[in-house]
Amino acid sequence: MIKNKSICDIGFIGLGVMGKNLVLNLADNGFSIAAFDLDISKIEGVISQDKAESGLSTARVVGCSSYTELLACLKPPHLIVLSVPAGAPVDQVCENLIGAGIQPDDIVIDTGNSLWVDTVAREKKYKSNFILFSSAVSGGEVGARFGPALMPSGSAYAWTRIKPIWQAIAAKVDAKTGKPIERTKPGEVVTEGEPCAAYIGPAGAGHYVKMVHNGIEYADMQIICEAYQMLRDGLGLNSDEIADIFQGWNRGPLESYLMEISVEVLRHRVGEEQTPLVDLILDKAGQKGTGLWTAVSSLELGTPAPTIAQAVYARSISSFKDLRVQAAAKLPGPPAITFDVNEKEAFIEQLHDAIYSAKICAYAQGFQLMKLAELEHNWQLNFASIAKIWRAGCIIRAAFLQSITQAFERTPDLDNLLLDDFFAEQLSLHQLNWRKTVSNSALMGIPTGAISSALSYYDAMRCAASPANLLQAQRDFFGAHTFERTDKVGKKYHVNWSTPVRDMVEIS
Ligand code: 6PG
């Protein structure tokens, strides 16, 4: 290709693992790319990989050595995709594009995990320079290469331009079965099926939805890890035995990408002694912040997401390795419990039902959070469409997202997934085993913060009479915070607790 001739469809900035794979995915789908990265070896890398994979003598990707050259290579109005770390690097690239002469009708798409409020601020900040559009990508490096889930939001005009490109490169789902359509080889394209890319809403909405996706991802991962610990420490199973159990579970309602990769991880062995890798990995979890943001947002909006928050706390607790080792030597646990063969089978079945139920609650919390955010920010989210996007390509893709899709298709304004007939029935069917698992974990001294918090959430949600009546009285006692009465609706009262008479006054 000849440089500086305004011939490329898309400019691409940031050729890390995700960026490189998105470029190759775009190229497979027939789009020509002008690519830039500060690291020239990454530009060379994507060009040679493209040539090798396509078998063409000329690459479908043009390497650019500056922002100015990148803009010169693009058909106007320019469409530029960013795959750079969230935070300051996004602003740095935006400023560089302004310096290079980007125009007000050019579109810049931020595909990173930016904090949604930053996206809202950026859209305003750069309005006179270019159109900032956001579209978080989920699916890791394989998803980026062969079909990610995309959560686009921002200018409706920009979406009309981006839509055909996004729908081409996104993961696809068979409309009848709701199952992902596999695409695994370079050069392959999938043109049929429903694309996992639909417009989410105004600026920030897409990044908010991706943030909640990640919060659910944290919960889902933690629930699986707790099941692993129950089987490892409770039943004394080794990683192969646990992998066998997870593999069986992956054929039922728990079928999911996260369960599938857990099986692969548990079976992976290394070294001369063929030690399971998982037994060698240090038990300190990392986190980049999206789970934390989700938990913080739930607290700010006042909508419960305890299972997501517990998953964040579990990562925090894991990071205090030295402290945990000290405490392990000092703090006794309960006496050991042993199980006979039949009891072991029952334990495993109960655990299956517990993690299924906990998972439903984690999704219920995530969707309710999005609903509250929608009301707060006037976004008009389409929850069936969001569930559809998550059926393939993304990290939380799972068979039961089809059931969530159907729940929101039946009742688009559903307040909480637990109120859907299908999910209410599932929880009712599995609750006894869930309770047994939580009780087993307490008796064995195995932490199951996510699974247990989900059960508390379930019980709190189905509790028509909470103990908050006493709490309101306590608040009124020490702080004159007033309370409402069930027998006198719409009025507020205070008791003069510090006087001997303790008379009650109506507060106007
Ligand atoms: C995805 C992932 C992706 C990334 C997370 C991991 O949807 O593809 O969620 O965004 O893996 O950022 O986050 P932590 O490092 O916080 O686990």
Boltz pocket constraint, residues with backbone or C-beta under 6 A from the ligand:
constraints:
  - pocket:
      binder: B
      contacts: [[A, 113], [A, 137], [A, 138], [A, 139], [A, 140], [A, 214], [A, 217], [A, 286], [A, 287], [A, 288], [A, 289], [A, 290], [A, 291], [A, 394], [A, 395]]
      max_distance: 6.0
